[in-house]
Every structure is written in structure tokens, then in C-alpha cells.
Amino acid sequence: MPRDTTNPVTEYREPAVESERGALVAVLLMVILGVAGIFAVS
């Protein structure tokens, strides 16, 4: 029984963490590109 309760939880949490990391990476890339664009224009 404990395995059945822990497996769905871990399987459900892993993609959530991956999506959060993907969102953070996307935001960081947007910020870096924005700063680079500002420096390029100036």
C-alpha cells in the first residue's frame, strides 16, 4: 500500500518541478536577452 501511495505522488511532483524549472529558465533567458538587446541598442 505505501508504494501505491508514494508512486503517484512522486510521478505527479516530478513533471511539476520540471515545468517550474522550465519556466524559471525561460524567464532568465528573456531577462538575459532583454539586457543584451538594451546593450546592443545602446
FIPAZA-59592 format. One record per atom (N, C-alpha, C): residue number from 1; residue in one letter; x negated, y, z negated. Coordinates in Angstrom, 2 decimals. Atoms other than C-alpha are relative to their C-alpha. Layout:
N
  num  residuo        X        Y        Z
  NUM        a        X        Y        Z
...
This chain:
42
  num  residuo        X        Y        Z
    1        m    -0.83    -1.22     0.00
    1        m     0.00     0.00     0.00
    1        m    -0.86     1.27     0.00
    2        p     0.78    -1.25     0.00
    2        p    -2.69     2.61    -0.84
    2        p    -0.61     0.29     1.37
    3        r     0.59    -0.23    -1.32
    3        r    -4.31     2.07     2.56
    3        r     1.04     0.59     0.96
    4        d    -1.05    -0.51    -0.89
    4        d    -0.99     2.69     4.31
    4        d     0.29     1.48    -0.30
    5        t    -0.31    -1.38     0.35
    5        t    -0.53     5.96     2.40
    5        t    -1.18     0.93     0.33
    6        t     1.16    -0.87    -0.25
    6        t    -4.10     7.23     2.90
    6        t    -0.29     0.12     1.49
    7        n     0.30    -0.06    -1.43
    7        n    -4.46     6.35     6.59
    7        n     0.77     1.09     0.72
    8        p    -0.73    -1.06    -0.70
    8        p    -1.63     8.58     7.88
    8        p    -0.44     1.39    -0.46
    9        v     0.42    -1.32     0.51
    9        v    -2.83    11.42     5.65
    9        v    -1.31     0.43     0.66
   10        t     1.29    -0.35    -0.59
   10        t    -6.41    11.29     6.94
   10        t     0.16     0.22     1.51
   11        e    -0.20    -0.16    -1.44
   11        e    -5.24    10.81    10.53
   11        e     0.71     1.31     0.30
   12        y    -0.75    -1.25    -0.22
   12        y    -2.92    13.81    10.14
   12        y    -0.86     1.22    -0.32
   13        r     0.84    -1.14     0.38
   13        r    -5.55    16.02     8.49
   13        r    -1.13     0.24     0.99
   14        e     1.15    -0.17    -0.89
   14        e    -8.40    15.36    10.94
   14        e     0.31     0.90     1.18
   15        p    -0.29    -0.89    -1.14
   15        p    -6.71    16.92    14.01
   15        p     0.28     1.43    -0.46
   16        a    -0.27    -1.35     0.50
   16        a    -5.59    19.86    11.86
   16        a    -1.32     0.73    -0.24
   17        v     1.30    -0.61     0.24
   17        v    -9.18    20.52    10.77
   17        v    -0.68     0.32     1.32
   18        e     0.63    -0.25    -1.31
   18        e   -10.36    20.18    14.37
   18        e     0.63     1.21     0.66
   19        s    -0.66    -1.15    -0.62
   19        s    -7.75    22.69    15.55
   19        s    -0.42     1.28    -0.70
   20        e     0.44    -1.19     0.73
   20        e    -8.77    25.10    12.79
   20        e    -1.41     0.38     0.41
   21        r     1.37    -0.29    -0.44
   21        r   -12.44    24.78    13.79
   21        r     0.03     0.58     1.41
   22        g    -0.10    -0.50    -1.37
   22        g   -11.48    25.31    17.44
   22        g     0.47     1.45     0.01
   23        a    -0.50    -1.38     0.07
   23        a    -9.55    28.46    16.53
   23        a    -1.10     0.93    -0.50
   24        l     1.08    -0.83     0.53
   24        l   -12.48    29.80    14.48
   24        l    -1.07     0.22     1.06
   25        v     1.00    -0.12    -1.05
   25        v   -14.91    29.09    17.32
   25        v     0.49     0.94     1.09
   26        a    -0.57    -0.88    -1.03
   26        a   -12.57    30.80    19.81
   26        a    -0.06     1.45    -0.46
   27        v     0.04    -1.38     0.52
   27        v   -12.32    33.89    17.58
   27        v    -1.43     0.52     0.00
   28        l     1.40    -0.43     0.02
   28        l   -16.10    34.01    17.13
   28        l    -0.47     0.31     1.41
   29        l     0.41    -0.24    -1.39
   29        l   -16.62    33.71    20.89
   29        l     0.60     1.31     0.51
   30        m    -0.64    -1.24    -0.44
   30        m   -14.11    36.53    21.53
   30        m    -0.71     1.21    -0.60
   31        v     0.69    -1.11     0.66
   31        v   -15.87    38.77    18.98
   31        v    -1.37     0.22     0.63
   32        i     1.34    -0.11    -0.60
   32        i   -19.31    38.00    20.43
   32        i     0.09     0.58     1.40
   33        l    -0.17    -0.53    -1.36
   33        l   -18.08    38.62    23.98
   33        l     0.39     1.47    -0.04
   34        g    -0.41    -1.41     0.13
   34        g   -16.44    41.87    22.88
   34        g    -1.19     0.89    -0.33
   35        v     1.18    -0.79     0.37
   35        v   -19.62    43.15    21.20
   35        v    -0.97     0.06     1.16
   36        a     0.91     0.03    -1.15
   36        a   -21.71    42.05    24.19
   36        a     0.53     0.92     1.09
   37        g    -0.61    -0.88    -1.02
   37        g   -19.28    43.84    26.52
   37        g    -0.20     1.47    -0.35
   38        i     0.18    -1.40     0.42
   38        i   -19.49    47.04    24.47
   38        i    -1.46     0.41     0.24
   39        f     1.41    -0.32    -0.21
   39        f   -23.31    46.91    24.55
   39        f    -0.29     0.10     1.50
   40        a     0.25    -0.01    -1.44
   40        a   -23.23    46.17    28.29
   40        a     0.53     1.30     0.60
   41        v    -0.59    -1.24    -0.54
   41        v   -20.94    49.15    28.98
   41        v    -0.83     1.20    -0.44
   42        s     0.76    -1.14     0.51
   42        s   -22.95    51.49    26.79
   42        s    -1.45    -0.12     0.47
